[in-house]
C-alpha cells in the first residue's frame, strides 16, 4: 500500500513531533525520586505528637490520643494503632507523651516509628 501523504508532508509532520519526544540528557544525579516532590514544609519523616492511653504489647496495639496526622490527612482524635514489632513498645507506658510516625499499610494504621517526647 502506498503512503497517501506526500513525502514532504510526512517529513514536516514528523519533524514537528520530534521536539515533544526530546528529553534532557540524563545525568548521574537523575533518579526516579527526583521526579517526586514533597509538599512545602512537609518532610517525609515528620513526626506527630500524641499520648498513649492504652498499650497491649502482646496484641501489638496501642491507643494514642494524637494531634493532626498530616501525612494521612487525619484530624486530631484518639484511635488504636498496630505495630509490626513489639520492640517499638518496650520502653513505653500508658500516659507517656510521644512523637510518632503512622502509616496506612494494607488498610490498617500502623505506628512505624515512636519515641518519648522531650
C-alpha positions as CSV (number, residue, x, y, z in Angstrom):
1,X,0.0,0.0,0.0
2,X,1.3,3.4,-1.0
3,X,1.7,6.2,1.6
4,X,-1.3,8.6,1.0
5,X,0.7,11.6,2.2
6,X,3.4,13.3,0.1
7,X,6.9,12.5,1.5
8,X,7.5,16.2,2.2
9,X,4.3,16.4,4.3
10,X,5.3,13.3,6.2
11,X,8.7,14.7,6.9
12,X,7.3,18.0,8.2
13,X,4.8,16.2,10.4
14,X,7.5,14.0,11.8
15,X,9.9,16.9,12.4
16,X,7.2,18.8,14.2
17,X,6.5,15.9,16.6
18,X,10.2,15.2,17.4
19,X,10.6,18.1,20.0
20,X,7.8,16.6,22.0
21,X,9.8,13.4,22.5
22,X,13.1,15.1,23.2
23,X,14.4,14.8,26.7
24,X,17.2,16.5,28.6
25,X,20.3,14.3,28.8
26,X,20.4,12.1,31.9
27,X,23.0,13.0,34.5
28,X,24.4,10.9,37.3
29,X,22.2,12.9,39.7
30,X,19.0,12.0,37.9
31,X,17.0,9.4,39.9
32,X,13.3,8.4,39.9
33,X,12.9,10.2,43.3
34,X,13.9,13.5,41.6
35,X,10.6,13.5,39.9
36,X,8.5,13.3,43.1
37,X,8.1,16.2,45.3
38,X,7.1,16.6,49.0
39,X,4.6,19.3,49.9
40,X,6.4,22.5,51.1
41,X,7.3,22.3,54.8
42,X,6.5,18.6,55.0
43,X,9.4,16.3,55.5
44,X,8.9,12.6,54.7
45,X,9.9,11.6,58.2
46,X,7.8,14.3,60.0
47,X,6.6,13.0,63.4
48,X,3.2,13.7,65.0
49,X,2.6,14.2,68.7
50,X,0.4,12.2,71.0
51,X,-0.2,10.5,74.3
52,X,-0.5,6.8,75.0
53,X,-3.9,6.0,76.5
54,X,-3.7,2.1,76.2
55,X,-0.9,-0.3,75.5
56,X,-1.1,-4.0,74.6
57,X,2.3,-5.2,73.6
58,X,1.1,-8.9,73.2
59,X,-1.5,-7.8,70.7
60,X,0.9,-5.4,69.0
61,X,-1.6,-2.5,69.6
62,X,-1.6,0.9,71.3
63,X,-4.1,3.6,71.6
64,X,-3.0,7.2,71.0
65,X,-4.7,10.5,71.6
66,X,-3.0,12.4,68.8
67,X,-2.8,15.7,67.0
68,X,-3.2,16.1,63.3
69,X,-1.5,13.4,61.2
70,X,-0.6,15.4,58.2
71,X,0.8,12.5,56.1
72,X,-2.5,10.7,56.5
73,X,-4.8,13.8,56.2
74,X,-6.3,12.9,59.6
75,X,-7.6,15.3,62.2
76,X,-6.8,15.0,65.9
77,X,-8.5,12.1,67.6
78,X,-8.0,9.0,69.8
79,X,-7.6,5.8,67.9
80,X,-5.9,2.3,68.0
81,X,-2.8,1.7,66.0
82,X,-0.9,-1.5,65.3
83,X,2.8,-2.1,65.3
84,X,4.7,-4.8,63.4
85,X,7.4,-5.2,66.1
86,X,6.7,-5.4,69.8
87,X,10.2,-3.9,70.4
88,X,8.7,-0.5,69.4
89,X,6.6,-0.6,72.6
90,X,9.2,-2.0,75.0
91,X,10.2,1.3,76.7
92,X,6.7,2.9,76.6
93,X,4.0,3.2,79.2
94,X,0.4,4.5,79.4
95,X,0.5,8.2,79.9
96,X,3.7,8.8,78.0
97,X,3.8,11.7,75.7
98,X,5.3,10.5,72.4
99,X,6.3,11.6,68.9
100,X,5.5,9.1,66.2
101,X,5.1,8.3,62.6
102,X,1.9,6.4,61.4
103,X,1.4,4.9,58.0
104,X,-1.6,3.2,56.3
105,X,-0.4,-0.3,55.4
106,X,-2.8,-2.8,53.7
107,X,-5.8,-1.0,55.0
108,X,-4.7,-0.7,58.7
109,X,-3.0,2.1,60.6
110,X,0.5,1.2,61.9
111,X,3.0,3.1,64.0
112,X,6.3,2.7,62.2
113,X,8.4,4.9,64.5
114,X,7.8,6.1,68.0
115,X,9.8,7.9,70.7
116,X,9.1,9.6,74.0
117,X,8.6,13.3,73.6
118,X,11.1,15.5,75.3
